[in-house]
Amino acid sequence: MKGLVLIVDDDDGVRITIEHVLTAAGYKVASAIDGAQALLLFEKLNPEVVITDLIMPVQDGIETIAQLKERRPNLKIIAMSGGARIGNDNVLQKAKDLGADHIIAKPFESAELTELVQRSIGAHP
C-alpha cells in the first residue's frame, strides 16, 4: 500500500470518484467535505499528500492551503478547481503562490491526477 492521501472536496461525486481512482492505484485515502474538517483529519492522520478543491463552503481551499503549509511547510498539496467553468484561473494561481505543489483544473483525467500524486509522493521520501 502506498502513502496516505487526504482528499478535500464538497462535491460528493468528485470526492468519491477520486477516492476510487486513488484506491485502485494502491493509495490509502481519507476524505473531508471542507477545509475545517480537513484540518482535523490532517492532525489525526498525517497524510503525505493533500488534494483540495478551492471553492468550498465553511472554509475554502485557499485558506486551507495556507493553514496546512503553516503547520507543515514541506507538505505536498495538489489544488484543483473548476477553472474555466467559473473563471477560476486566478484562484489556481493563488493556490500555487501559497505553496500548492501542483494545480489542476476540473474536469481532469484520472491518470493525470494519479500522476501528480505519484510525483508528489516520489518527491517526498
N, C-alpha and C positions, 0 to 999 in steps of 0.2 A: 504494500500500500504506500502510495506517495504521500506528500505533505498535506496538511490541513488548509483548506481554502474557505474563507468566510465570504458568503455572497450576501449583498445588501441591495434589495430592490423591493419597492412597494407593490409592484405588479406581480401577482401570484404566478401568472403564466410564464413570464420571463424568468423569475426566480426558480421555479420548478424545472423549467427546461434546462437552465444552466446547471442545476443540481444533477440532473440525469446525465447530461453530457460529461461533466467532470467525474462523476462516479464511474461511468462507463470507461473513462480514461484512466481509472485507478486512483483517483484522488479521494481523500476524506473530505466531506463538505459539511458546513454548518450554514445556516441562513438566518437573516434578520429582515424585518419589514421596513426598518428605517434606521437612521444613524444612531438614535438614542439606544435602541435595542442592540445595535452592532457594537457599541462601546462596551456594553455589559458583557456580551459574548466574547469580545476581544480580551477582556481582563481574565475571563474564566478559561478560555481555550487556547490563547496564544497562537493564532494562525500564522502560517508562513506568508500567505498572500490574502489580501482583501480585494474583492471585486465589488465596486459600489456604483450604483446609479447616482446621478447628480441631482435630479429633480424628484424630491420626495417630501411628503408631509412630515410634520413633527420636527425632524432635523434633516436637512438636506446633505447631499454628498460633499459639497464644498466644506461645510463646517465639520463634517465627519473626518475628511482627509486631514484638515488642519489639526484636529484633536488627536487623531491616530499618530500623525507624524511627531506631535509634541511628546507623546508617550513612548514611541519607538521610532526614532528618526530613520533607521535603516529598513523599516517595514516596506515590503513590496506592495504597491497599490495599483490596481487597474481601474480606471474611471470609465464609465460608459454613460451615454446619453442618447436621446432620440435625435440629436443633431439636427439635420436638415429639416426634419418634420416640424420642429418648432423653433428653428433658427438658433440652436444652442452651440454653434461652433465656438463662440467666445467662452461659454461655460466649460467646454472641454479644455480650452487653452488655459483657463484659470485653474482648473484642476491640475494640469501639468505644471503650471507655475508654482502651485502649492506643494508639489512633491509627488504627484502621481507618476509612477514609472512608465505607465502606458495609458493611452487613451484610445477608446474605440467607440465609433458611432453605431447606434442601433438603426436598422437591423444589421446583424453581422452573421457570418457563417460560424458554425460550431467549431470547425477546425481552426479558424482564425483566433478565437478566444482560447482554445486549448493550447495553441502555440504560444500565446502571450503568457499563460500560466506557466508553461514549461520553461520559457525564457526567464520568467521571474524567479522561479524556484531554483533554476540552474545557476542563476547569478547570486543566489543566497544559500551558501552551504549549510 
